Amino acid sequence: MPGDPALAALVARARNGDQRAWDALVERYAPLLWSICRSYRLAGPDAADVSQNVWLTLAARLDTLRDPAALPGWLATTARRECARARRAAARPQAAVPMPGIENIPDPQAGTAEQQLLAAERHAALRQALASLPPDGQRLIALLIADPPVPYTAISSELGIPVGSIGPTRARCLDKLRRHPALAALINAPAETPGRQPRPLPTPR
């Protein structure tokens, strides 16, 4: 939606660490992600994993968003890519070993050796960055990007922290993720994957 002032304001506030703006973006576009998951015949945990991967990637790259109006298209393209990877992962005879707080991020199978290497690098970087957070930080990020959104009161009860500290703690966790060497290198790397690309952000690899 070109020139959508509400969307532009939400993106700007979320970029500045406004948790309510982030929650509003999740609430606004969660139905889009779930509809794409349904079109790929993904449901339950598989669809939740896809949604989590999409929101996590956006959280890491939100500062690079140039055109807020292009966000829905970026989310849709990234969700389709994650759905395709989830379908390929489900078809493999051996499942990946889960990791606490970041389980079921599928290892992709791309059409060429180069694409496979780039995609594996992306998921490895995400795993490394998330694993660098303390367990409570991993749980907080997982709850904050859950789809459908988890109320602050439920997060507070789950983690045993005050509602007012959720936003600042999230900001610290995301800052640590962005500063992690593996994820920082991924964010700053030039886009190389051919084909359909989510234009406003660096191509998720």
Contacts in CASP RR format, 6 or more apart in sequence:
PFRMAT RR
TARGET T0000
AUTHOR 0000-0000-0000
METHOD contacts of the structure
MODEL  1
MPGDPALAALVARARNGDQRAWDALVERYAPLLWSICRSYRLAGPDAADV
SQNVWLTLAARLDTLRDPAALPGWLATTARRECARARRAAARPQAAVPMP
GIENIPDPQAGTAEQQLLAAERHAALRQALASLPPDGQRLIALLIADPPV
PYTAISSELGIPVGSIGPTRARCLDKLRRHPALAALINAPAETPGRQPRP
LPTPR
1 7 0 8 1.000
1 69 0 8 1.000
1 72 0 8 1.000
2 69 0 8 1.000
3 69 0 8 1.000
4 68 0 8 1.000
4 69 0 8 1.000
7 68 0 8 1.000
7 69 0 8 1.000
7 71 0 8 1.000
8 68 0 8 1.000
8 69 0 8 1.000
9 21 0 8 1.000
10 21 0 8 1.000
10 24 0 8 1.000
10 25 0 8 1.000
10 28 0 8 1.000
10 68 0 8 1.000
11 21 0 8 1.000
11 25 0 8 1.000
11 62 0 8 1.000
11 65 0 8 1.000
11 68 0 8 1.000
11 71 0 8 1.000
12 21 0 8 1.000
12 68 0 8 1.000
13 20 0 8 1.000
13 21 0 8 1.000
14 21 0 8 1.000
14 22 0 8 1.000
14 25 0 8 1.000
14 62 0 8 1.000
15 62 0 8 1.000
15 63 0 8 1.000
15 65 0 8 1.000
17 167 0 8 1.000
17 170 0 8 1.000
17 171 0 8 1.000
19 144 0 8 1.000
19 166 0 8 1.000
19 167 0 8 1.000
19 170 0 8 1.000
22 59 0 8 1.000
22 144 0 8 1.000
22 170 0 8 1.000
23 149 0 8 1.000
25 71 0 8 1.000
26 55 0 8 1.000
26 145 0 8 1.000
26 147 0 8 1.000
26 149 0 8 1.000
27 148 0 8 1.000
27 149 0 8 1.000
29 71 0 8 1.000
29 72 0 8 1.000
29 75 0 8 1.000
30 51 0 8 1.000
30 147 0 8 1.000
30 148 0 8 1.000
30 149 0 8 1.000
32 72 0 8 1.000
32 75 0 8 1.000
32 76 0 8 1.000
32 79 0 8 1.000
33 50 0 8 1.000
33 51 0 8 1.000
33 54 0 8 1.000
33 75 0 8 1.000
33 79 0 8 1.000
33 147 0 8 1.000
34 47 0 8 1.000
34 51 0 8 1.000
34 147 0 8 1.000
36 76 0 8 1.000
36 79 0 8 1.000
36 80 0 8 1.000
36 83 0 8 1.000
37 43 0 8 1.000
37 46 0 8 1.000
37 47 0 8 1.000
37 50 0 8 1.000
37 51 0 8 1.000
37 79 0 8 1.000
37 83 0 8 1.000
38 47 0 8 1.000
39 83 0 8 1.000
40 80 0 8 1.000
40 83 0 8 1.000
40 84 0 8 1.000
40 86 0 8 1.000
40 87 0 8 1.000
41 87 0 8 1.000
42 50 0 8 1.000
42 83 0 8 1.000
42 86 0 8 1.000
42 87 0 8 1.000
45 104 0 8 1.000
46 86 0 8 1.000
46 90 0 8 1.000
46 104 0 8 1.000
48 146 0 8 1.000
48 147 0 8 1.000
49 86 0 8 1.000
49 103 0 8 1.000
49 104 0 8 1.000
49 105 0 8 1.000
49 106 0 8 1.000
50 79 0 8 1.000
50 82 0 8 1.000
50 83 0 8 1.000
50 86 0 8 1.000
51 79 0 8 1.000
51 145 0 8 1.000
51 146 0 8 1.000
51 147 0 8 1.000
52 142 0 8 1.000
52 145 0 8 1.000
52 146 0 8 1.000
52 147 0 8 1.000
53 82 0 8 1.000
53 105 0 8 1.000
53 126 0 8 1.000
54 75 0 8 1.000
54 78 0 8 1.000
54 79 0 8 1.000
54 82 0 8 1.000
55 145 0 8 1.000
55 147 0 8 1.000
56 126 0 8 1.000
56 130 0 8 1.000
56 141 0 8 1.000
56 145 0 8 1.000
57 78 0 8 1.000
57 126 0 8 1.000
57 204 0 8 1.000
58 74 0 8 1.000
58 75 0 8 1.000
58 78 0 8 1.000
58 201 0 8 1.000
59 141 0 8 1.000
59 145 0 8 1.000
59 174 0 8 1.000
59 177 0 8 1.000
60 126 0 8 1.000
60 129 0 8 1.000
60 174 0 8 1.000
60 177 0 8 1.000
60 178 0 8 1.000
60 183 0 8 1.000
60 187 0 8 1.000
61 187 0 8 1.000
61 201 0 8 1.000
61 202 0 8 1.000
61 204 0 8 1.000
63 178 0 8 1.000
64 187 0 8 1.000
64 201 0 8 1.000
64 202 0 8 1.000
65 71 0 8 1.000
65 74 0 8 1.000
65 200 0 8 1.000
65 201 0 8 1.000
66 200 0 8 1.000
67 200 0 8 1.000
70 198 0 8 1.000
70 199 0 8 1.000
70 200 0 8 1.000
71 200 0 8 1.000
73 198 0 8 1.000
74 198 0 8 1.000
74 199 0 8 1.000
74 200 0 8 1.000
74 201 0 8 1.000
75 198 0 8 1.000
77 196 0 8 1.000
77 197 0 8 1.000
77 198 0 8 1.000
78 198 0 8 1.000
78 204 0 8 1.000
81 204 0 8 1.000
82 106 0 8 1.000
85 106 0 8 1.000
85 107 0 8 1.000
85 108 0 8 1.000
85 109 0 8 1.000
85 119 0 8 1.000
86 106 0 8 1.000
88 106 0 8 1.000
88 108 0 8 1.000
88 109 0 8 1.000
89 95 0 8 1.000
89 96 0 8 1.000
89 106 0 8 1.000
89 107 0 8 1.000
89 108 0 8 1.000
89 109 0 8 1.000
92 109 0 8 1.000
96 104 0 8 1.000
96 105 0 8 1.000
96 106 0 8 1.000
96 107 0 8 1.000
98 104 0 8 1.000
99 127 0 8 1.000
99 130 0 8 1.000
99 131 0 8 1.000
100 135 0 8 1.000
100 138 0 8 1.000
101 130 0 8 1.000
101 135 0 8 1.000
101 138 0 8 1.000
101 139 0 8 1.000
101 142 0 8 1.000
102 126 0 8 1.000
102 127 0 8 1.000
102 130 0 8 1.000
102 131 0 8 1.000
102 138 0 8 1.000
102 142 0 8 1.000
105 123 0 8 1.000
105 126 0 8 1.000
105 127 0 8 1.000
106 123 0 8 1.000
107 119 0 8 1.000
107 120 0 8 1.000
107 123 0 8 1.000
108 115 0 8 1.000
108 116 0 8 1.000
108 119 0 8 1.000
108 120 0 8 1.000
108 123 0 8 1.000
109 116 0 8 1.000
110 116 0 8 1.000
110 118 0 8 1.000
110 119 0 8 1.000
114 192 0 8 1.000
115 193 0 8 1.000
118 192 0 8 1.000
118 193 0 8 1.000
118 205 0 8 1.000
119 193 0 8 1.000
119 205 0 8 1.000
121 186 0 8 1.000
121 205 0 8 1.000
122 186 0 8 1.000
122 204 0 8 1.000
122 205 0 8 1.000
124 182 0 8 1.000
125 180 0 8 1.000
125 182 0 8 1.000
125 183 0 8 1.000
125 185 0 8 1.000
125 186 0 8 1.000
126 183 0 8 1.000
126 186 0 8 1.000
128 180 0 8 1.000
128 182 0 8 1.000
128 183 0 8 1.000
129 177 0 8 1.000
129 180 0 8 1.000
129 182 0 8 1.000
129 183 0 8 1.000
130 138 0 8 1.000
130 141 0 8 1.000
130 177 0 8 1.000
131 138 0 8 1.000
132 176 0 8 1.000
132 177 0 8 1.000
132 180 0 8 1.000
133 141 0 8 1.000
133 173 0 8 1.000
133 176 0 8 1.000
133 177 0 8 1.000
136 159 0 8 1.000
137 169 0 8 1.000
137 173 0 8 1.000
139 158 0 8 1.000
139 159 0 8 1.000
140 155 0 8 1.000
140 159 0 8 1.000
140 166 0 8 1.000
140 169 0 8 1.000
140 170 0 8 1.000
140 173 0 8 1.000
141 170 0 8 1.000
141 173 0 8 1.000
141 174 0 8 1.000
141 177 0 8 1.000
143 150 0 8 1.000
143 154 0 8 1.000
143 155 0 8 1.000
143 158 0 8 1.000
143 159 0 8 1.000
144 150 0 8 1.000
144 155 0 8 1.000
144 166 0 8 1.000
144 170 0 8 1.000
150 158 0 8 1.000
152 163 0 8 1.000
152 164 0 8 1.000
152 166 0 8 1.000
153 163 0 8 1.000
155 161 0 8 1.000
155 163 0 8 1.000
155 166 0 8 1.000
156 162 0 8 1.000
156 163 0 8 1.000
156 166 0 8 1.000
161 169 0 8 1.000
177 183 0 8 1.000
178 184 0 8 1.000
178 187 0 8 1.000
186 205 0 8 1.000
187 202 0 8 1.000
188 202 0 8 1.000
189 202 0 8 1.000
189 205 0 8 1.000
190 202 0 8 1.000
191 197 0 8 1.000
191 202 0 8 1.000
191 203 0 8 1.000
191 205 0 8 1.000
192 203 0 8 1.000
192 205 0 8 1.000
193 203 0 8 1.000
193 205 0 8 1.000
197 203 0 8 1.000
198 204 0 8 1.000
END
